[in-house]
Structures are given as structure tokens and as C-alpha cells.
Amino acid sequence: MLAKRIIPCLDVTAGRVVKGTNFVDLRDAGDPVEIARRYDAQGADEVTFLDITASSDQRDIILHIVEACAEQVFIPLTVGGGVRAIADVRRLLNAGADKVSMNTAAVQNPDLVAESSAKVGNQCIVVAIDAKQSAPGRWEVFTHGGRKGTGMCAIAWAQKVQQLGAGEILLTSMDRDGTKNGFDLALTRAVADAVDIPVIASGGVGNLDHLADGVTEGHADAVLAASIFHFGEYTVRQAKERMRERGIEVRL
Amino acid sequence: MAPGAAAGAIAVVDYGMGNLRSVAKALEHVAGGRPVVVTADPAVVAAAERVVVPGQGAMPDCMRELNERGLRQAVIDAAANKPFLGICIGQQMLFEHSEEGDVPGLGILRGQVRRFPADRMRLPDGQKLKVPHMGWNEVRQTKSHPLWHGIADGSRFYFVHSYYVAPDDAACIAGTTDYGIPFTSACARDNIFAVQCHPEKSAQAGLALLANFINWKP
């Protein structure tokens, strides 16, 4: 049976890993390639790099990191952040990324999802959705790192990106991100049940049961977390053991 | 000898589809210094000791690029006479026909490439199975083969695909996987071995399979 995936996420700026709390207050947690190797050794199913480098003249640094990672880490690597055009998608894939994730650019230019999916295959295209609850059972899509509301419903947008050719959705609850209170399970479930492509739950993981809840309650196909792994609170292996105890199929 | 082809070289066929760097780096990791060449030159493919045909994306695009780049015959020749590893679309193209875009494949192995049937993509408890089939799933080794050497039966490999191969000849099935339906996830015949999963992204099990390929003497 297909295993549910655990994906450590590394926020990277100017070549170093950081982790934000509610998208601000960054703390340095080290070298991305070393950390990715550590996660691979712990049994991570994939690794995600989110490039949050603000200045465009430092954007190429991520390409070198991806190249180095591809030489040493033999599990899938997703890279997101600053992807604006199909040329960005190609550059990242050529450097060694397996999937590229796009967020703001997908909202501003939905054709980018369709075009890049047609060119490189939908398995390479992840659309990241940052969502914030606006009313009970309703979530709004935000862009620009969570700073700009779009007025769009997250569930409708998820269905739209599937139609455009996204191969996977990375769904982050802005309400929960950095809180350690667990995923927004209602949001996760609403989106996961509304689409036929895999959904990765993100935002809010504070303990191992939160990861399992994302699968059992949230119906997520994969769960993503950053800080609980970066600061050594838990290993990926411990997370998988806990998920297995909870009756979830994992790769151990 | 063609430029770029060294003794004992492993050629990774570049027909413009997908991320070849991952495949090349994983092969280099286990090649013990033997040269791994990513090439779009049919002469380099012909001169190589072993040939790997990866592939990502859509089958119609892959077939078109293979033809337009003049690599079709080089791939057919390699599959006829040297250790040959097909990965993902590189496996699917060995068959006669694909439902994806209704295109013919190379017809080296008899059978079809089919899409996961939407009406069967449920677990017994009613849970929906997503397509693409993405993630780590178990490969049952349905026959012994040198490329399975040292890899436990049922080991998990990384998959990402919406279509699977359905060989006519059950004798060429080397591995199967369950996803809504049981499907053929590995094929073997003579000097050909082909997998639906991505060994280059499948951690230790994948690296072991690639190392076995490099040492394989069919």
C-alpha cells in the first residue's frame, strides 16, 4: 500500500536554513544540504526547500544548494519560492529539483501552472496555497508570503489548480503556521476531499500526533513540518513510528 | 569511438524530457568511478556499455522528442543488445501503445500503457486514492533477477505516475505493486530491465538497484 509521506521543510534565505514563526522572527538553523542529508538518513520521504530570499541578486544561491543536494540526497526534492516564470521552473529542475512549487505567481498568472505542467509534466508542478479562515467553513487564499488577500476561496482555488494541471497541492494554514497547535484539520480535509491530486498538509505542527491527525482527520496524503525537526525535538523516524502506532502506513 | 564515450560508459539518454541530473548523479554515486554520460548523441549511446532511458512528463511529448532528436533507433538498438534500464516513461515507451495521448510506443515489449481507472481508485474503506500515484509504495518481486539482488522483497520505491504498463506476456513481469489495482511495476526480458518507479529517488533501495544494474552481465 502507498505510504503516507513525511516531508521536512527547510526555509532557506541566502543559503542558510531558517524557520519563521507566523512568517516573521527568523532563527538560523544551519546548512541546507547538511540538514537535508540528515533528514534523508532519518527516513524522510521527501525534502522541501522554500527559498524566502528577499533580494533578487541572491536568488541564484538556491540553485547551487539544489545542485549540491542532488549529488548527495537521493529522495525527492521540492523547491519553491520566487518562481515567477517557466524559465525559473526549468532552472530549478535542471539544477536537480524534482518538483517546483509556485504560489503567488500561480494566482497572478494561472497560465503559468498550465504552461509549465504541459512542458515539464504535472508531476513536477506543486501549487502552494496559503489559506486563512474568513468564516466557519470558509478559507481565503493569500499571496506574497501571506501579506495579500485575494478574496478567493481556498477550496475553489485548489480545484482550479488541479484543472490547470498541478500535480500536487501544498496547503498551509496561515492561522496555524508557527503556533504548534496542530494543522487546521477542517481546512485540510475540505481541500483534500475536494481534489483528486495529493494534498500536503502544512502549518502548525507541534507534536507527532499532529502529524498523524493530518492524515487520519485531515485526509492529507503527506504532512510537512519544519521546526519540530530542525531543532531536534523529534526525528523523522520517531514521527513515522508514532504514525505507524496510529495505524498509518509509513515507510520505515 | 564517439566523442564523450569512454570505455565502460553508462549513457543516460537525453531527449529533453525530465530531470536527468538526478538520474546521472545517483548512477555516479554507485558507479565506482565508471563514467556516466548524459547524452543526446546517438553515436554516444551506441558506443556506451550500458544505457539508461529515464523519462518524465507526458508520453506523447517523450515520443515526439525521441523521434525529433534522432534517438529512436539508438534506443531500439540499445534495448536489443546491451544492458538497458528504462525508468518511468523510459519503461512505458518500450510497449506498443499508450492511452496517454493515444500514441504508439517503441513496441519492444508487447502490451499497453493504461491510465489508472477512475472507478477503481478507492480503498476498501472508501478512502479515495489520488492520481498521480505519488509516493513510496511496495514492489513485490515476482521473479528473481540480478537487479533485485540484496533488495528485500516488498521494499518501497518512490513512484510518481498516472499511467502504468500492462504487458501481454506475463513472463516479462518482474515486479508488481498495488494501487487500487495490482499493476506491473517492473519488467525484465533478456538484457532489458525497466521500472515504473524512480530508483534515483528511492534512497537505499533505489541506489542498490542502480548498483545492480551497473554490475549486471545479462
HADDOCK unambig.tbl for C-alpha pairs under 7 A between the chains (distance, minus, plus):
assign (segid A and resid 1 and name CA) (segid B and resid 137 and name CA) 5.86 0.50 0.50
assign (segid A and resid 1 and name CA) (segid B and resid 138 and name CA) 6.51 0.50 0.50
assign (segid A and resid 1 and name CA) (segid B and resid 178 and name CA) 6.13 0.50 0.50
assign (segid A and resid 1 and name CA) (segid B and resid 179 and name CA) 6.67 0.50 0.50
assign (segid A and resid 2 and name CA) (segid B and resid 135 and name CA) 6.70 0.50 0.50
assign (segid A and resid 2 and name CA) (segid B and resid 136 and name CA) 5.83 0.50 0.50
assign (segid A and resid 2 and name CA) (segid B and resid 137 and name CA) 4.48 0.50 0.50
assign (segid A and resid 3 and name CA) (segid B and resid 135 and name CA) 6.78 0.50 0.50
assign (segid A and resid 3 and name CA) (segid B and resid 136 and name CA) 5.59 0.50 0.50
assign (segid A and resid 3 and name CA) (segid B and resid 137 and name CA) 6.14 0.50 0.50
assign (segid A and resid 5 and name CA) (segid B and resid 135 and name CA) 6.87 0.50 0.50
assign (segid A and resid 70 and name CA) (segid B and resid 22 and name CA) 6.08 0.50 0.50
assign (segid A and resid 70 and name CA) (segid B and resid 25 and name CA) 6.93 0.50 0.50
assign (segid A and resid 71 and name CA) (segid B and resid 25 and name CA) 5.45 0.50 0.50
assign (segid A and resid 74 and name CA) (segid B and resid 26 and name CA) 6.90 0.50 0.50
assign (segid A and resid 74 and name CA) (segid B and resid 200 and name CA) 6.16 0.50 0.50
assign (segid A and resid 74 and name CA) (segid B and resid 201 and name CA) 4.80 0.50 0.50
assign (segid A and resid 74 and name CA) (segid B and resid 202 and name CA) 6.37 0.50 0.50
assign (segid A and resid 74 and name CA) (segid B and resid 203 and name CA) 5.02 0.50 0.50
assign (segid A and resid 75 and name CA) (segid B and resid 201 and name CA) 4.28 0.50 0.50
assign (segid A and resid 75 and name CA) (segid B and resid 202 and name CA) 5.73 0.50 0.50
assign (segid A and resid 75 and name CA) (segid B and resid 203 and name CA) 5.61 0.50 0.50
assign (segid A and resid 76 and name CA) (segid B and resid 201 and name CA) 5.53 0.50 0.50
assign (segid A and resid 93 and name CA) (segid B and resid 19 and name CA) 6.01 0.50 0.50
assign (segid A and resid 94 and name CA) (segid B and resid 19 and name CA) 6.10 0.50 0.50
assign (segid A and resid 94 and name CA) (segid B and resid 21 and name CA) 6.78 0.50 0.50
assign (segid A and resid 96 and name CA) (segid B and resid 19 and name CA) 6.65 0.50 0.50
assign (segid A and resid 96 and name CA) (segid B and resid 21 and name CA) 5.74 0.50 0.50
assign (segid A and resid 96 and name CA) (segid B and resid 22 and name CA) 5.75 0.50 0.50
assign (segid A and resid 98 and name CA) (segid B and resid 19 and name CA) 6.95 0.50 0.50
assign (segid A and resid 120 and name CA) (segid B and resid 18 and name CA) 6.48 0.50 0.50
assign (segid A and resid 120 and name CA) (segid B and resid 57 and name CA) 5.58 0.50 0.50
assign (segid A and resid 121 and name CA) (segid B and resid 56 and name CA) 6.69 0.50 0.50
assign (segid A and resid 121 and name CA) (segid B and resid 57 and name CA) 3.83 0.50 0.50
assign (segid A and resid 121 and name CA) (segid B and resid 58 and name CA) 6.08 0.50 0.50
assign (segid A and resid 122 and name CA) (segid B and resid 57 and name CA) 6.99 0.50 0.50
assign (segid A and resid 123 and name CA) (segid B and resid 160 and name CA) 6.52 0.50 0.50
assign (segid A and resid 167 and name CA) (segid B and resid 132 and name CA) 6.93 0.50 0.50
assign (segid A and resid 196 and name CA) (segid B and resid 130 and name CA) 5.04 0.50 0.50
assign (segid A and resid 196 and name CA) (segid B and resid 131 and name CA) 6.21 0.50 0.50
assign (segid A and resid 197 and name CA) (segid B and resid 130 and name CA) 5.12 0.50 0.50
assign (segid A and resid 197 and name CA) (segid B and resid 131 and name CA) 5.51 0.50 0.50
assign (segid A and resid 197 and name CA) (segid B and resid 132 and name CA) 6.43 0.50 0.50
assign (segid A and resid 198 and name CA) (segid B and resid 130 and name CA) 5.74 0.50 0.50
assign (segid A and resid 251 and name CA) (segid B and resid 156 and name CA) 6.98 0.50 0.50
